């Protein structure tokens, strides 16, 4: 059984956790727009790969359509690269015959 924390220990652990979090650079996964995927595809992909709710996924689909890009996830570099790879590997949109492959995505520092 763990012993109770002594006075001041909680603050030290919290400070160390915040310091470590600041040391790990964060990266955005950025979904890029194209005309070969439907809103339904984008929403389905964001729900499946990132576990976004349908409303949040719809807002991101609107943003990528309107602005040409949307930040869909923020994490450490390794996880961001993995998530970008999942987007690239998701496959074509079966709803559109002209869709020949997955959507594109980049990662960028979250500064």
Buried (B, 14 or more C-beta within 10 A) or exposed (E): EEEEEEEEEEEEEEEEEEEEEEEEEBBBBBBEBBEBBBBEBBBBBBBEBBEBEEEBBBBBBEBBBEEEBBBBBBBEEEBBBEBBEBBEEBEBBEEEEEBEBBBBBBBEEBE
